[in-house]
Amino acid sequence: MVRKVAWYVIFAVVALFLVLVALGFDTAHDITIPPGVAGQHVDVGGLTLRVADSGSSPKSVILLHGVIGSLEDWETVIPLLETKYRVIAIDRPGHGYSAEPRETNTVALNARIVSALMTTLDLEDVVVVGHSYGGTVALQLALENPSALRGAVLVAPGGYPEFPAGVLEKLIAAPLVGRGITRALIPLIGESRIREGLTTALAPNANSVPKNFFESRVLLWKKPVPLRARAEHKLAYNNDLARLVPDYPKIAKPVVILQGDADSLVALREGSVRLAGAIPGATLKTFAETGHYLQYRQAQAVVEAVDQLYGAVPKGRPRR
């Protein structure tokens, strides 16, 4: 009995410690954009987003990064696109220098924010380009079919519910205590897990990224809020995808899918083929010896996919 009571006391002390640690969670998420770093803050649907807006064309391209990520993930693509399009790259909610949403960070939430961004910036005839999780957000937008959306480019997208979450994600996403757990774990495993995950995702194209790639990502990602966003994404992802799958045949917007044949995630390689078959008129382009961060090794291919969509005539809209 005494031993049992002792364990209860230990548990209570640990829980209290984690709660106290969690109290500093929100104040620790500084979204101030450092001097010299691209972008500015824009209020979108009540949420503060970091937005990098370049180019002056009436044709607009919105770039959505994956999990975990930031608008820097498009650093090879933006200079190519902005010569002929208006390019809007964002830090999705809870990532980079964007604020954390008050509700669970799901695909539907991200799609709603992107739709609100189109309205806020008064955009028309928009191509949305999404990498990985961002590709799933672009899928959601294609299904919702907002009038401003011209089409979607999906770069190594998640399309089917084959991505189970682990124990760590469940701990990090736990109400209140999870925030304390996140802060406590960052010094122990934060940087090592980020570097390990990036190394796997980049293979076999590690030489295609800038020299400061790893250091810049560790700086942006080794924070409680982005790690919590990643955990919430992973926990909700299979349900989010299962909800979308039955409606893929209803997508009326033109879609181009770009997939590397050396992507470390087999589910993405196989899923892109299934997705191309499920979406009417979708185009699938695969690339040899290309991993998950396709936009680094195949930056020009991303631009060509956008060009393809702007060369297409959307259904119900005559060519001028």
N, C-alpha and C positions, 0 to 999 in steps of 0.2 A: 504493500500500500504506500509506504514511504517513497519507494522508488518510482511508483506511478505518479505521485504528487510532484516529485522532483522533475520528472519529464514534462509535466504540465507547466511547471514554473519556467523551465528552460525554454519551452515552446513560446510561452507568453512573453518572455524577455526578448527572444529573437524577433517575434512578431512586432513588439513595441519598437525595437531598434529599426526594423525595416520601415515601419510607419514614419518614424522620426526622420529617417533618411529620405523617405519619399516626399516629405514636406517641402524639401528644397528642389523638387523635381522641376516644377514649372519655371521657377526663377532661373534655373540653370540653363534653360533653352533660350539662348540669346540669338535672335534672328537678325541682328544688325549686320548689314552688308558691309564688309570691310572696304576701305578705300582701294580703288584699283580693281575691284572685283566686279564683273559684269552684272547688270540688272538693277532694277529698282522695285520697290514695294508697290503693289496695287491691291486695293480692297476689292475682292471678288466674292460676292454673296456673303459678306460679313467676315470673310477669312482673308488674312494678309498673305499674299503670295509674292514670291520673288519672281519677276518677269524680266527677261532680256528681250528687247524688241529692236530689231534691226531691219534694214532694207526699207524700200519705199513703194513697192509695187502694190496695186490693189488686190493682187493674188496673194493670199496669206497661207502660211504653213505653221501649224502648231506642233511643237516637239515635246513628247512625253517620255521621260526616262522610266527605267524599271525599278525593281526592288533589289536592294536599296540603291539610291542614286541621287543625281542632281542634274541641272541643266548642263553641267560640264561634260556629261556623257555624250554630248553632241558637238564637241569642240572641233572635230574634223569635218563635220557636215555643214555647220552654220556658215563658214566662209564661202562654201560652194553655193549654198542656197540663196544667200542674201544678195548675190549679184543680180538675181532676176525675180526674187519673191520678197515679200515682207515675212520675216521669220520671227516667231514668238516662241521662245523656249522658256519653260517654267520649272521651278522646283515644286513638285507635287506636294499636297498637304502633308505636313509632318516631316518633310525632307529639306535638306540644305538650309536655306535661310527663309523658308516659309513657315507659317505658324501651324501648330497642331490643331486639328479640328476638334470640336467639342463632342462629336459622335464617333462611333467606330469607323476606322479608316478602311472603307470597302471600295470595290470597283464602282458601284453605283454612286457613292459619294464623289469619287474622283471625276466620273463622267458629268455629274451635276455641276461641279466646279468649273470644268472645261466649257460646258455649255454657257455658264454664267460669264465666263471670261470672253467668249465670243460676243455676248451682248454688251458687256462692259466696254470692250474695245471697238464696238460697232463693226464687227467683221462680217464679211460676206464671201461666199465662194471659197471656203476653207478646206485645205487638205490637212488631216491630222495624221502625224507620224508617231507611232508608239513602239517602244522597244520593250520586249518581254512583258512585264506587268502593264506597262504603258500601252502595249499592243492590245491587251485585254480591255483596257479602258477605251481604246479606239473602237474595238468591237462593240462595246456597249453603246457608244455614240452612234455607230452605224445602224444599230438596231433601233435606237430612239429616233434617228432620222431628223435631226434639227435642220431647219431650212437653210442655215448658213453652211452646212457641211457638204462639200463636193464629193469627198471620198476619203479612204483611209489606206495608209501604208503600214503594214504590220511587220515589224522586224523581230524575228525569233519570238513570236507571240505565244502566250499561254492560251490554249483554246479548249482544253478538256480537263475534267477534274481528276488529275493524277498526281497531285502535289500535297502529300500529307504533311501536317505540321508536327514538330517534335515537342518533347517535354519542356525544353528551354523556352520555346515560343509561348507555351501555356503559362509558364511562370512569369515571364516578362509582361504578358498581357493581363495578368490577374489584377482585379480592382485594387487600387491603392498599394497593397503590399508588393505588387509586381513592379511598381515604380521604384520602390526601395531596392528590390532585388536587382533591377537593371543598373542602378547607380552603384551598387556594391560589386557587381560583376565586371563592369567596364574596365577597371584597372587590371583585372585578372585575365580576362579572355577577349576583351574587345578588339584590340589591334590584331592579335594573332588570328582570330576568326575572320576578320575582314580580309587580311592578306591571303589567308588560305582560300577563302571563297573566291576572291578575285583571280588568284592564280589558276584555279580550276575553270572559271568562266572564260578567261582569256585564251586558254589553250585551244589551238596551237599557235596563237597569234600574239604572244606576249611582246614581240618586237615591234608591233604595229602601234603601240601606245606611247605617249610622251614619257620622258624620263621621270617626271614628277607625278605620274599617274597614281602610283600607290600612296605616296605621301599625301597628295591632295585629297584622296578618297578617305584615308584614315582620319584626316583632320575634319572632314565634313560629316563622316558617318559615326565616329566614336563618341556619340552623344546619346543621352537617354531617349529623347523624342524620336529621332530617326530609327533607333533600334526598336522602339515600341511600335512605330508605324510598320516596320517590317514584320514584327510578330503578329500584329492585327491583320495585316495583309495575308500572311500565310494561314492563319487560323480560319479566316473567312473565305479563302480563295476557292476551295473545292465547291462550297455551296454557291459562291458567286458564279462559277463556271457552269455548274449543273443547271442553274437557272437560265443561262444564256443559250446553251447547246440546242434545245428544241427549236429555237427561233432563228438559227443561222440561215435556213432556207428562205427566210422572209427579208433578208438584207437586200435592199434595192440599190444602195450606193455602190459604186465601183470600188473594189478592194484589190490591193497588190500585197502579196505575202513574200517576204524575203527570209530565207533560212539557210544557215550554214550547215554543211553536211558533217562537220566535225564538232557541232555543238555538244558540250558535255552532258546536256540534259536530253536523253533519248526521247522522253515524253514530248519535248518540243519538236524534235525532228519528225517524229511520227505524227504528232498532232497537226503540224503545218500541212502535211499531205491530206489528212482527213478534213481539215478546215477548208482547203482549196476545193475539195469535192462537195462540201456542204453548202458553200456560199455561191449562189448563182453568178456565173461569169467571173469568178475570182481568178486572178493570175498568180501562179506560184513560180518563184525563181529561186533555185538552189545554187549554192556556191561551194566549190571544192576547197578543202583545207581551210575552212572558215569556221571559227568558233562562235560562242554566244554573243560576244560584242562585235557583231557583224559590221556596225557602222564605222569601226576603225579600219578594218581591212578592206571593206567594200563601200567606202564613203560615196564614191561616184554612183554606185548602184542605187543608193538611197535617193540621190538627186534625180536619177533617170526614172525611178518609180514615181516620184512627184510629177516630173514632166509628163509621164504617161497618163496620169490622172487629169492633168490640165489639158491634155490633148484629146481626152475622151469627152463625149457629149453626155452629160448626166441625163437620166431618163426624165422625159417631160420638159427638157430644156433644149431648144433648137440651137444649132451652131450659128454664131454670128459671122 
